[in-house]
Amino acid sequence: MRIITLAGSPRIPSRSAALLNQSQHWLQQQGAEVIAYTLHDFNAQDLLYANFDSPDIKLFAAQLARADGLLIATPVYKASFSGALKTLLDLLPERALEHKVVLPLATGGSIGHMLAVDYALKPVLAALKAQEVLHGVFADDSQIQRDGEQFTLSDRVASRLEEALESFYLALGRHHPTLRIPSPLLTQQSA
Ligand SMILES: Cc1cc2nc3c(=O)[nH]c(=O)nc-3n(C[C@H](O)[C@H](O)[C@H](O)COP(=O)(O)O)c2cc1C
């Protein structure tokens, strides 16, 4: 099983990327191959000036085409997802997320904007023809403690994230019946 993770914050270190880091660890423990991307893997000028010929972006699109699922993380900026992430999504082919299961993750300063993923990011994922976009995980900044470059998720966020990852993994199994899903997860599904 191959999963792409995309950290959509322009900033480093990043709280939303911390959600992804934890997820990567969990997915690797299930035996998934995780290919991790951040916005910093792309040339800022390519993004800003919409360079559709950028080799980095073409490679990313090719990796996506070969992947089974996408985990995408973003901070809430001005009641939406980050503009820098949008510059990358704009450069992907129209059907870039066809046959993909997508789990969105977001962090924000206030729970007042916890629906930003639903009303702003999900329509874009649908426009890229994502097969299934799961209910995402939102954490506000108070739930992710920063200590220098390190972040620690609150127990509540960590457990919501794990539940979402289990759903993601099971959805991948539904859409790709040939994928091997670890039996404890299948037992939970049938319980
Ligand atoms: C330019 C900017 C705009 C922001 N706008 C919002 C907002 O509209 N609503 C909100 O809840 N948080 C907002 N925030 C707070 C961030 O969403 C929050 O700190 C988030 O965890 C940052 O994630 P990151 O560390 O991955 O970049 C904003 C932060 C910045 C820098």
The ligand as an SDF file (V2000), in Angstrom:
LIG
                    3D

 31 33  0  0  0  0  0  0  0  0999 V2000
   -1.5820   34.1740    8.1190 C   0  0  0  0  0  0  0  0  0  0  0  0
   -2.3190   33.3780    9.1610 C   0  0  0  0  0  0  0  0  0  0  0  0
   -3.6950   33.3320    9.1270 C   0  0  0  0  0  0  0  0  0  0  0  0
   -4.3980   32.5830   10.0720 C   0  0  0  0  0  0  0  0  0  0  0  0
   -5.7600   32.5570   10.0020 N   0  0  0  0  0  0  0  0  0  0  0  0
   -6.4520   31.7930   10.8920 C   0  0  0  0  0  0  0  0  0  0  0  0
   -7.8750   31.7380   10.8240 C   0  0  0  0  0  0  0  0  0  0  0  0
   -8.5190   32.3730   10.0040 O   0  0  0  0  0  0  0  0  0  0  0  0
   -8.5160   30.9240   11.7040 N   0  0  0  0  0  0  0  0  0  0  0  0
   -7.8390   30.1850   12.6540 C   0  0  0  0  0  0  0  0  0  0  0  0
   -8.4810   29.4550   13.4190 O   0  0  0  0  0  0  0  0  0  0  0  0
   -6.4780   30.2390   12.7390 N   0  0  0  0  0  0  0  0  0  0  0  0
   -5.7740   31.0200   11.8880 C   0  0  0  0  0  0  0  0  0  0  0  0
   -4.4000   31.0790   11.9550 N   0  0  0  0  0  0  0  0  0  0  0  0
   -3.6990   30.2420   12.9600 C   0  0  0  0  0  0  0  0  0  0  0  0
   -3.1670   28.9670   12.3290 C   0  0  0  0  0  0  0  0  0  0  0  0
   -4.1510   28.2880   11.5960 O   0  0  0  0  0  0  0  0  0  0  0  0
   -2.6560   28.0020   13.4000 C   0  0  0  0  0  0  0  0  0  0  0  0
   -1.6890   28.6070   14.2040 O   0  0  0  0  0  0  0  0  0  0  0  0
   -2.1210   26.7210   12.7710 C   0  0  0  0  0  0  0  0  0  0  0  0
   -1.9690   25.7300   13.7590 O   0  0  0  0  0  0  0  0  0  0  0  0
   -0.7790   26.9260   12.0850 C   0  0  0  0  0  0  0  0  0  0  0  0
   -0.4040   25.7040   11.4930 O   0  0  0  0  0  0  0  0  0  0  0  0
    1.0820   25.4420   10.9690 P   0  0  0  0  0  0  0  0  0  0  0  0
    1.9760   25.5160   12.1970 O   0  0  0  0  0  0  0  0  0  0  0  0
    1.0320   24.0790   10.3760 O   0  0  0  0  0  0  0  0  0  0  0  0
    1.3980   26.5130    9.9780 O   0  0  0  0  0  0  0  0  0  0  0  0
   -3.6820   31.8430   11.0490 C   0  0  0  0  0  0  0  0  0  0  0  0
   -2.2870   31.8930   11.0780 C   0  0  0  0  0  0  0  0  0  0  0  0
   -1.6060   32.6490   10.1510 C   0  0  0  0  0  0  0  0  0  0  0  0
   -0.0870   32.7100   10.1940 C   0  0  0  0  0  0  0  0  0  0  0  0
  1  2  1  0
  2  3  1  0
  2 30  2  0
  3  4  2  0
  4  5  1  0
  4 28  1  0
  5  6  2  0
  6  7  1  0
  6 13  1  0
  7  8  2  0
  7  9  1  0
  9 10  1  0
 10 11  2  0
 10 12  1  0
 12 13  2  0
 13 14  1  0
 14 15  1  0
 14 28  1  0
 15 16  1  0
 16 17  1  0
 16 18  1  0
 18 19  1  0
 18 20  1  0
 20 21  1  0
 20 22  1  0
 22 23  1  0
 23 24  1  0
 24 25  2  0
 24 26  1  0
 24 27  1  0
 28 29  2  0
 29 30  1  0
 30 31  1  0
M  END
$$$$
